[in-house]
């Protein structure tokens, strides 16, 4: 069902499996990944954690769990999980990739994907005042987040606040000079 794009059926199927076998590693992992796609971050992380706890020798489970922690800026937990994965025998290549991804995310201080998704969702729904509010919250903590500046610029333009829109667009160009849309 998941591979065919029927996310609701897939979610129901995984939950049915977990009713019968709550610690089933694959069902926890796959439902965790699905909930991540649906932006249910904390539920996703909890299920992915169960998966690695139940099948600690699965490199894929560790990779997906640590990657989700990283993109959601749970840096301390991601670092500790990388060390656990290393102790459980995850390959040096995978550990190196996870460390690289984590360090890159920390250096660039990108906003968690769930926050960016929330801004984008409100923009797509035409709720531009909420976009402005959410964008300013994100940008206060992550001022170099050029995609959020771009969305904010568009929302301000839609609200006919053209001077402010241009200022936000200049931030896009400042942080991403090769962005043709700026």
C-alpha atoms as a printed R data frame, in Angstrom:
    type eleno elety resid chain resno      x      y      z
1   ATOM     1    CA   UNK     A     1  0.000  0.000  0.000
2   ATOM     2    CA   UNK     A     2  2.828  2.430  0.911
3   ATOM     3    CA   UNK     A     3  4.714  1.828 -2.349
4   ATOM     4    CA   UNK     A     4  1.513  2.470 -4.298
5   ATOM     5    CA   UNK     A     5  0.952  5.810 -2.573
6   ATOM     6    CA   UNK     A     6 -1.988  4.708 -0.438
7   ATOM     7    CA   UNK     A     7 -0.606  6.144  2.793
8   ATOM     8    CA   UNK     A     8 -3.820  5.794  4.799
9   ATOM     9    CA   UNK     A     9 -4.104  2.094  3.993
10  ATOM    10    CA   UNK     A    10 -0.428  1.579  4.754
11  ATOM    11    CA   UNK     A    11 -0.799  3.371  8.089
12  ATOM    12    CA   UNK     A    12 -3.805  1.208  8.986
13  ATOM    13    CA   UNK     A    13 -1.975 -1.957  7.981
14  ATOM    14    CA   UNK     A    14  1.097 -1.108 10.089
15  ATOM    15    CA   UNK     A    15 -1.068 -0.197 13.075
16  ATOM    16    CA   UNK     A    16 -2.956 -3.496 12.756
17  ATOM    17    CA   UNK     A    17  0.349 -5.379 12.798
18  ATOM    18    CA   UNK     A    18  1.494 -3.420 15.845
19  ATOM    19    CA   UNK     A    19 -1.745 -4.237 17.687
20  ATOM    20    CA   UNK     A    20 -0.836 -7.913 17.395
21  ATOM    21    CA   UNK     A    21  2.940 -7.478 17.803
22  ATOM    22    CA   UNK     A    22  3.742 -4.071 19.359
23  ATOM    23    CA   UNK     A    23  7.502 -4.579 19.175
24  ATOM    24    CA   UNK     A    24  7.642 -5.814 15.577
25  ATOM    25    CA   UNK     A    25 10.824 -4.115 14.275
26  ATOM    26    CA   UNK     A    26  9.882 -3.784 10.582
27  ATOM    27    CA   UNK     A    27  6.350 -2.532 11.297
28  ATOM    28    CA   UNK     A    28  7.670  0.034 13.806
29  ATOM    29    CA   UNK     A    29 10.332  1.169 11.339
30  ATOM    30    CA   UNK     A    30  8.017  1.405  8.345
31  ATOM    31    CA   UNK     A    31  5.231  3.159 10.251
32  ATOM    32    CA   UNK     A    32  7.857  5.507 11.710
33  ATOM    33    CA   UNK     A    33  9.091  6.364  8.227
34  ATOM    34    CA   UNK     A    34  5.514  6.850  7.001
35  ATOM    35    CA   UNK     A    35  4.660  9.146  9.911
36  ATOM    36    CA   UNK     A    36  7.826 11.107  9.167
37  ATOM    37    CA   UNK     A    37  6.556 11.698  5.632
38  ATOM    38    CA   UNK     A    38  3.234 12.825  7.120
39  ATOM    39    CA   UNK     A    39  5.103 15.243  9.440
40  ATOM    40    CA   UNK     A    40  4.253 13.458 12.698
41  ATOM    41    CA   UNK     A    41  7.818 13.930 13.888
42  ATOM    42    CA   UNK     A    42  7.689 12.829 17.514
43  ATOM    43    CA   UNK     A    43  5.578  9.738 16.762
44  ATOM    44    CA   UNK     A    44  7.939  8.922 13.906
45  ATOM    45    CA   UNK     A    45 10.990  9.168 16.138
46  ATOM    46    CA   UNK     A    46  9.406  7.045 18.876
47  ATOM    47    CA   UNK     A    47  8.600  4.232 16.431
48  ATOM    48    CA   UNK     A    48 12.030  4.384 14.796
49  ATOM    49    CA   UNK     A    49 13.596  4.109 18.261
50  ATOM    50    CA   UNK     A    50 11.552  0.988 19.004
51  ATOM    51    CA   UNK     A    51 12.762 -0.468 15.702
52  ATOM    52    CA   UNK     A    52 16.460  0.034 16.521
53  ATOM    53    CA   UNK     A    53 15.925 -1.223 20.071
54  ATOM    54    CA   UNK     A    54 14.271 -4.400 18.780
55  ATOM    55    CA   UNK     A    55 16.691 -4.977 15.913
56  ATOM    56    CA   UNK     A    56 19.937 -3.258 16.911
57  ATOM    57    CA   UNK     A    57 21.920 -4.992 14.181
58  ATOM    58    CA   UNK     A    58 19.924 -3.339 11.374
59  ATOM    59    CA   UNK     A    59 22.098 -0.741  9.696
60  ATOM    60    CA   UNK     A    60 19.116  0.623  7.761
61  ATOM    61    CA   UNK     A    61 17.082  1.143 10.949
62  ATOM    62    CA   UNK     A    62 19.962  3.002 12.588
63  ATOM    63    CA   UNK     A    63 20.588  5.085  9.499
64  ATOM    64    CA   UNK     A    64 16.943  6.133  9.212
65  ATOM    65    CA   UNK     A    65 16.599  6.848 12.946
66  ATOM    66    CA   UNK     A    66 19.757  8.949 13.196
67  ATOM    67    CA   UNK     A    67 18.941 10.739  9.938
68  ATOM    68    CA   UNK     A    68 15.505 11.711 11.269
69  ATOM    69    CA   UNK     A    69 17.042 12.915 14.540
70  ATOM    70    CA   UNK     A    70 19.517 14.979 12.525
71  ATOM    71    CA   UNK     A    71 17.018 16.656 10.196
72  ATOM    72    CA   UNK     A    72 14.880 17.531 13.217
73  ATOM    73    CA   UNK     A    73 17.914 19.084 14.967
74  ATOM    74    CA   UNK     A    74 17.994 16.613 17.858
75  ATOM    75    CA   UNK     A    75 21.769 16.867 17.694
76  ATOM    76    CA   UNK     A    76 22.708 15.536 21.125
77  ATOM    77    CA   UNK     A    77 20.462 12.509 20.722
78  ATOM    78    CA   UNK     A    78 21.718 11.939 17.165
79  ATOM    79    CA   UNK     A    79 25.349 11.995 18.332
80  ATOM    80    CA   UNK     A    80 24.611  9.525 21.149
81  ATOM    81    CA   UNK     A    81 22.712  7.274 18.727
82  ATOM    82    CA   UNK     A    82 25.624  7.280 16.277
83  ATOM    83    CA   UNK     A    83 27.843  6.014 19.079
84  ATOM    84    CA   UNK     A    84 25.302  3.309 19.941
85  ATOM    85    CA   UNK     A    85 25.096  2.299 16.283
86  ATOM    86    CA   UNK     A    86 28.891  2.076 16.127
87  ATOM    87    CA   UNK     A    87 28.927 -0.188 19.189
88  ATOM    88    CA   UNK     A    88 26.253 -2.366 17.557
89  ATOM    89    CA   UNK     A    89 28.427 -2.975 14.531
90  ATOM    90    CA   UNK     A    90 27.055 -0.553 11.960
91  ATOM    91    CA   UNK     A    91 29.605 -0.224  9.162
92  ATOM    92    CA   UNK     A    92 32.325  2.412  9.355
93  ATOM    93    CA   UNK     A    93 31.098  3.826  6.051
94  ATOM    94    CA   UNK     A    94 27.559  4.339  7.403
95  ATOM    95    CA   UNK     A    95 28.888  5.814 10.664
96  ATOM    96    CA   UNK     A    96 31.088  8.216  8.692
97  ATOM    97    CA   UNK     A    97 28.103  9.285  6.558
98  ATOM    98    CA   UNK     A    98 25.914  9.817  9.634
99  ATOM    99    CA   UNK     A    99 28.637 11.877 11.330
100 ATOM   100    CA   UNK     A   100 29.145 13.909  8.171
101 ATOM   101    CA   UNK     A   101 25.413 14.601  7.846
102 ATOM   102    CA   UNK     A   102 25.154 15.582 11.511
103 ATOM   103    CA   UNK     A   103 28.208 17.856 11.445
104 ATOM   104    CA   UNK     A   104 27.048 19.491  8.224
105 ATOM   105    CA   UNK     A   105 23.604 20.145  9.696
106 ATOM   106    CA   UNK     A   106 25.134 21.606 12.865
107 ATOM   107    CA   UNK     A   107 27.520 23.842 10.894
108 ATOM   108    CA   UNK     A   108 24.774 25.137  8.625
109 ATOM   109    CA   UNK     A   109 22.189 25.312 11.416
110 ATOM   110    CA   UNK     A   110 19.277 24.563  9.170
111 ATOM   111    CA   UNK     A   111 15.801 24.731 10.608
112 ATOM   112    CA   UNK     A   112 14.130 21.393 11.306
113 ATOM   113    CA   UNK     A   113 12.335 20.123  8.228
114 ATOM   114    CA   UNK     A   114  9.045 19.970 10.149
115 ATOM   115    CA   UNK     A   115  9.218 23.748 10.771
116 ATOM   116    CA   UNK     A   116  9.974 24.474  7.125
117 ATOM   117    CA   UNK     A   117  7.131 22.168  6.090
118 ATOM   118    CA   UNK     A   118  4.727 24.011  8.406
119 ATOM   119    CA   UNK     A   119  5.626 27.374  6.840
120 ATOM   120    CA   UNK     A   120  5.215 25.927  3.352
121 ATOM   121    CA   UNK     A   121  1.897 24.254  4.211
122 ATOM   122    CA   UNK     A   122  0.404 27.570  5.417
123 ATOM   123    CA   UNK     A   123  1.738 29.333  2.332
124 ATOM   124    CA   UNK     A   124  0.120 26.759  0.057
125 ATOM   125    CA   UNK     A   125 -3.132 27.171  2.011
126 ATOM   126    CA   UNK     A   126 -3.006 30.944  1.494
127 ATOM   127    CA   UNK     A   127 -2.707 31.735  5.215
128 ATOM   128    CA   UNK     A   128 -0.101 34.454  4.694
129 ATOM   129    CA   UNK     A   129 -0.384 36.053  8.132
130 ATOM   130    CA   UNK     A   130  0.408 32.666  9.707
131 ATOM   131    CA   UNK     A   131  3.285 32.250  7.224
132 ATOM   132    CA   UNK     A   132  4.698 35.570  8.403
133 ATOM   133    CA   UNK     A   133  4.389 34.580 12.069
134 ATOM   134    CA   UNK     A   134  5.923 31.120 11.606
135 ATOM   135    CA   UNK     A   135  8.654 32.429  9.308
136 ATOM   136    CA   UNK     A   136  9.738 35.051 11.809
137 ATOM   137    CA   UNK     A   137  9.902 32.399 14.538
138 ATOM   138    CA   UNK     A   138 12.067 30.137 12.367
139 ATOM   139    CA   UNK     A   139 14.284 32.986 11.177
140 ATOM   140    CA   UNK     A   140 14.894 34.228 14.699
141 ATOM   141    CA   UNK     A   141 16.604 30.919 15.468
142 ATOM   142    CA   UNK     A   142 17.903 30.117 11.961
143 ATOM   143    CA   UNK     A   143 18.535 33.461 10.224
144 ATOM   144    CA   UNK     A   144 20.344 31.917  7.242
145 ATOM   145    CA   UNK     A   145 17.392 29.730  6.209
146 ATOM   146    CA   UNK     A   146 17.080 31.097  2.674
147 ATOM   147    CA   UNK     A   147 14.043 28.991  1.696
148 ATOM   148    CA   UNK     A   148 12.037 30.442  4.598
149 ATOM   149    CA   UNK     A   149 13.113 33.940  3.540
150 ATOM   150    CA   UNK     A   150 11.841 33.104  0.050
151 ATOM   151    CA   UNK     A   151  8.463 31.928  1.349
152 ATOM   152    CA   UNK     A   152  8.195 34.980  3.616
153 ATOM   153    CA   UNK     A   153  8.960 37.252  0.671
154 ATOM   154    CA   UNK     A   154  6.198 35.621 -1.342
155 ATOM   155    CA   UNK     A   155  3.697 35.878  1.514
156 ATOM   156    CA   UNK     A   156  4.485 39.557  2.063
157 ATOM   157    CA   UNK     A   157  4.079 40.155 -1.674
158 ATOM   158    CA   UNK     A   158  0.664 38.429 -1.572
159 ATOM   159    CA   UNK     A   159 -0.311 40.773  1.293
160 ATOM   160    CA   UNK     A   160  0.781 43.772 -0.849
161 ATOM   161    CA   UNK     A   161  3.606 44.630  1.556
162 ATOM   162    CA   UNK     A   162  6.033 45.126 -1.280
163 ATOM   163    CA   UNK     A   163  8.844 46.975  0.529
164 ATOM   164    CA   UNK     A   164  9.034 44.221  3.153
165 ATOM   165    CA   UNK     A   165  8.830 41.576  0.444
166 ATOM   166    CA   UNK     A   166 11.840 43.100 -1.338
167 ATOM   167    CA   UNK     A   167 13.829 43.157  1.927
168 ATOM   168    CA   UNK     A   168 13.091 39.455  2.477
169 ATOM   169    CA   UNK     A   169 14.012 38.692 -1.156
170 ATOM   170    CA   UNK     A   170 17.346 40.453 -0.622
171 ATOM   171    CA   UNK     A   171 18.045 38.022  2.234
172 ATOM   172    CA   UNK     A   172 17.478 35.131 -0.183
173 ATOM   173    CA   UNK     A   173 20.070 36.616 -2.541
174 ATOM   174    CA   UNK     A   174 22.444 37.307  0.365
175 ATOM   175    CA   UNK     A   175 22.344 33.704  1.576
176 ATOM   176    CA   UNK     A   176 22.006 32.059 -1.818
177 ATOM   177    CA   UNK     A   177 23.441 34.346 -4.529
178 ATOM   178    CA   UNK     A   178 22.958 31.727 -7.257
179 ATOM   179    CA   UNK     A   179 19.218 31.422 -6.604
180 ATOM   180    CA   UNK     A   180 17.659 32.644 -9.839
181 ATOM   181    CA   UNK     A   181 14.239 33.231 -8.254
182 ATOM   182    CA   UNK     A   182 15.610 35.291 -5.304
